[in-house]
C-alpha cells in the first residue's frame, strides 16, 4: 500500500465572484479551496466570476493548498466554457456539480483533453442527488482523472425531503454508499458542509462523525471552521506514535525473517501495518505543509 496521501482535512468554498475571497485564500490554513462558479454566483455574474477565478489561478500564490474550480453543469449556458477555461488556468482539479452518471464525467474529461488540460489535472465529483448516489459505483469508476468525491449534503437532503438532524441519520445511507464507492476505486472523499455557523459544538461533532465514518476531511463555508476541521481530521500524536511503533516493529520482524509481529501484547497483521503506514504518511504530509 504505497499510494500518496494528500491532506484534505479542510476544503473551503470560496465564491468566484468575490475578489476579496480570492485574495484572502492565500493566507488561510485550509488544505484546499473550491473556487465556486456555480451555486455561489448569480447568473449575471457567471462570466465575470470565470474570468476572475481563472486569472487568480494564474497570478496568485496559494502555496501548497489544493485549488479546485467548481464549474457550472454542462447543461447550463456557462458549463462548457467554464471547463475550457479552467482546464489551462493552473488549478489542480475541476469539480463537476450534481454528477448523476459516468457519462457526465467522461464528457467533462473529453472537453478537458481537447482544451489542453495537463495530465496532472484531476476531476472531482459532487455527490448531491439521489440518482447520483444510486450511480456512485459507476461514477467512481468513470475515468482515470477522477480523484475525489465531494458530498453535497445540503442539496441531497432537500431532494430526499429529509431533515438536518444532529446525528445526520437521514444522510447516513448516502454517505456510506459514496464512501464504499470511493474506497473501492481508490478515491478521496470529502464530507458535506455544516450549515449552522453558530453551532460550534455541532460542527465539531459532525467532523468527528465524518472522520469516524472514513472521510478524509470536510467541506467548509467559513474560514473560522478551518482550525477545528484540521485538528479533527489529523491523526493525534498518540495515533502517530503508535503507528510508527507498528511500522518499525513490522520492519524489524521482516528483516529478521519473522512471520509474526507482537507489539505491546497485541498481534499485528498486515492490515494494521498498512493503516499505520498511511497514518505516518499523512502525518508527514501535514507536517511538511505547515513547516
C-alpha positions in Angstrom: 0.0 0.0 0.0 2.2 2.9 -1.3 -0.3 5.4 -2.5 0.5 9.1 -1.9 -1.5 10.7 0.8 -2.6 14.3 0.3 -4.1 16.2 3.3 -7.7 17.2 2.6 -8.8 17.9 6.2 -10.4 21.2 5.3 -11.7 22.3 1.9 -13.2 25.8 1.9 -15.8 27.0 -0.6 -14.9 30.5 -2.0 -17.3 32.4 -4.1 -15.7 33.1 -7.5 -17.3 36.5 -7.8 -15.7 37.8 -4.6 -12.4 39.4 -5.3 -11.6 39.7 -1.6 -12.2 36.0 -1.1 -9.8 35.1 -3.9 -7.2 37.3 -2.2 -7.8 36.1 1.3 -7.5 32.4 0.4 -3.7 33.0 0.0 -3.5 33.5 3.8 -5.8 30.8 5.1 -4.7 27.5 6.6 -7.2 25.3 4.7 -5.8 22.3 2.9 -7.8 23.2 -0.2 -10.2 25.7 -1.8 -13.1 25.2 -4.1 -13.4 28.4 -6.1 -17.1 28.3 -7.0 -18.6 29.4 -10.3 -21.8 27.6 -9.6 -24.1 28.0 -6.6 -22.3 31.0 -5.1 -22.5 33.1 -8.3 -25.7 34.6 -9.8 -26.5 34.3 -13.5 -25.4 37.9 -14.2 -22.0 37.4 -12.7 -21.1 34.0 -14.1 -18.8 35.2 -16.9 -17.1 37.8 -14.7 -16.5 35.2 -12.0 -15.0 32.8 -14.5 -12.5 35.5 -15.6 -11.7 36.4 -12.0 -11.1 32.8 -10.9 -9.0 31.7 -13.9 -6.9 34.9 -13.6 -6.4 34.2 -9.8 -5.2 30.7 -10.5 -2.6 32.1 -12.8 -1.4 35.1 -10.8 -1.9 34.4 -7.1 0.3 32.3 -4.8 -1.7 29.7 -2.9 1.3 27.7 -1.9 0.7 24.0 -1.4 -3.0 24.4 -1.0 -5.1 22.4 -3.4 -7.1 24.6 -5.8 -10.3 23.3 -7.3 -12.6 25.1 -9.7 -16.3 24.2 -9.4 -17.8 24.7 -12.8 -21.4 25.0 -13.8 -23.1 21.9 -15.3 -22.5 21.2 -19.0 -26.3 21.5 -19.4 -26.1 25.3 -18.5 -25.1 28.1 -20.8 -21.8 28.5 -18.9 -20.7 25.0 -18.3 -18.7 24.3 -21.5 -16.7 27.5 -21.3 -16.1 27.0 -17.6 -14.4 23.7 -18.3 -12.5 25.0 -21.3 -11.1 28.0 -19.4 -10.5 26.0 -16.1 -8.6 23.3 -18.0 -5.5 25.5 -18.5 -5.7 28.0 -15.7 -3.3 26.1 -13.4 -5.9 24.7 -10.9 -5.3 21.3 -9.5 -8.8 20.0 -10.3 -12.2 20.7 -11.8 -15.2 19.9 -9.6 -18.4 18.9 -11.5 -21.7 19.7 -9.8 -24.6 17.3 -9.4 -23.0 14.3 -11.1 -25.5 11.6 -11.8 -23.8 9.4 -14.4 -20.4 8.2 -15.6 -21.2 9.9 -19.0 -21.1 13.3 -17.3 -17.6 12.7 -16.1 -16.4 11.3 -19.4 -17.9 14.3 -21.3 -16.1 16.7 -19.0 -12.8 14.8 -19.4 -13.2 14.9 -23.2 -13.5 18.7 -23.1 -10.6 18.9 -20.7 -8.4 16.8 -23.0 -9.4 18.8 -26.1 -8.7 22.0 -24.2 -5.2 21.1 -23.3 -5.6 20.2 -19.6 -2.4 18.8 -18.2 -2.3 15.1 -17.3 -1.9 16.0 -13.6 -5.3 17.9 -13.6 -7.9 15.9 -11.7 -11.7 15.7 -11.7 -13.7 15.9 -8.6 -17.4 15.0 -8.5 -20.2 16.4 -6.4 -22.5 13.6 -5.0 -25.6 15.6 -4.2 -28.7 14.0 -5.8 -30.5 10.7 -5.1 -29.7 9.5 -8.7 -26.0 10.4 -8.2 -25.9 8.3 -5.0 -27.6 5.3 -6.7 -24.9 5.6 -9.5 -22.0 6.1 -7.2 -20.1 3.0 -8.3 -20.4 3.9 -12.0 -19.3 7.4 -11.3 -16.3 6.3 -9.1 -15.0 4.1 -11.9 -15.7 6.5 -14.8 -12.2 8.0 -15.5 -8.6 7.8 -14.5 -8.7 11.6 -14.0 -11.3 11.2 -11.2 -9.6 11.7 -7.8 -12.2 12.8 -5.2 -15.9 12.6 -4.4 -17.4 15.5 -2.6 -20.7 15.1 -0.6 -23.3 17.8 -1.3 -25.4 17.1 1.7 -27.5 20.3 1.5 -28.9 19.6 -1.9 -29.2 15.9 -1.2 -31.2 16.5 2.0 -33.6 18.8 0.1 -34.1 16.2 -2.7 -34.7 13.4 -0.1 -37.3 15.6 1.6 -35.3 14.8 4.7 -34.2 16.9 7.7 -30.9 18.1 9.1 -30.5 16.4 12.4 -27.6 16.4 14.9 -26.9 12.7 14.2 -27.3 13.1 10.4 -29.3 9.8 10.4 -31.2 10.8 7.2 -27.9 11.2 5.3 -26.0 8.2 6.6 -27.1 5.7 3.9 -26.0 8.2 1.2 -22.7 8.9 3.0 -22.0 5.2 3.3 -22.7 4.3 -0.3 -20.5 7.1 -1.5 -17.7 6.1 0.9 -17.9 2.5 -0.4 -17.6 3.6 -4.0 -14.7 6.0 -3.3 -12.7 3.5 -1.3 -13.4 0.6 -3.8 -11.8 2.7 -6.6 -9.0 4.3 -4.5 -10.6 7.8 -4.5 -10.5 10.5 -1.8 -13.8 11.6 -0.4 -14.8 14.8 1.4 -17.8 15.2 3.8 -20.5 17.8 3.3 -20.8 21.2 4.9 -22.3 22.1 8.3 -24.7 24.9 7.7 -25.1 26.5 11.2 -22.0 28.6 11.7 -23.2 29.4 15.3 -23.3 25.8 16.2 -19.7 25.2 17.0 -20.2 22.1 19.1 -22.5 20.6 16.4 -19.8 21.3 13.8 -17.1 19.6 15.8 -19.4 16.6 16.3 -20.1 16.5 12.6 -16.4 16.5 11.9 -15.7 13.7 14.4 -18.6 11.6 12.9 -17.2 12.2 9.4 -13.7 11.2 10.5 -15.0 8.1 12.2 -17.0 7.1 9.1 -13.9 7.3 7.0 -13.9 10.7 5.3 -10.7 12.5 4.5 -11.9 15.9 5.5 -14.8 18.3 5.5 -16.0 21.0 3.1 -16.4 24.3 4.8 -18.3 27.6 4.2 -16.4 29.9 6.6 -12.8 30.4 7.5 -13.5 30.2 11.2 -14.2 26.5 10.9 -10.8 25.6 9.4 -8.9 25.1 12.7 -11.4 22.5 14.0 -11.5 20.5 10.8 -7.7 20.5 10.6 -7.5 19.3 14.1 -10.2 16.6 14.0 -9.1 15.1 10.6 -5.4 15.0 11.5 -4.0 11.9 13.4 -3.3 12.7 17.0 0.2 12.5 18.4 -0.8 9.3 20.2 -2.0 7.7 16.9 1.2 8.8 15.1 3.4 7.3 17.8 1.5 4.0 17.8 1.6 3.9 14.0 5.3 4.4 13.9 5.8 1.8 16.6 3.8 -0.7 14.5 5.7 0.2 11.3 9.1 -0.1 12.9 8.2 -3.4 14.6 7.0 -4.9 11.3 10.1 -3.8 9.5 12.4 -5.3 12.2 10.4 -8.6 12.1 10.6 -8.8 8.3 14.4 -8.1 8.4 14.8 -10.9 10.9 12.6 -13.3 8.9 9.9 -13.5 11.5 6.3 -14.0 10.3 4.5 -12.9 13.5 4.7 -9.4 15.0 3.6 -8.6 18.5 3.6 -5.1 19.8 2.7 -4.4 23.5 1.0 -7.8 23.6 -1.1 -7.2 20.5 -0.8 -9.3 17.4 -0.1 -7.1 14.4 -1.3 -8.2 11.0 -0.8 -6.7 7.5 -4.0 -4.7 7.7 -2.7 -2.9 10.9 0.7 -2.3 9.2 -1.0 -0.8 6.1 -3.2 1.5 8.2 -0.1 2.5 10.3 1.9 3.3 7.2 -0.9 5.5 5.9 -1.2 7.4 9.2 2.6 8.1 9.2 2.5 9.3 5.6 -0.5 11.6 6.4 1.2 13.0 9.4 4.4 13.7 7.5 2.4 15.3 4.7 0.6 17.6 7.2 3.9 18.5 8.9 5.5 19.3 5.6 2.6 21.6 4.7 2.8 23.5 8.0 6.6 23.8 8.3 
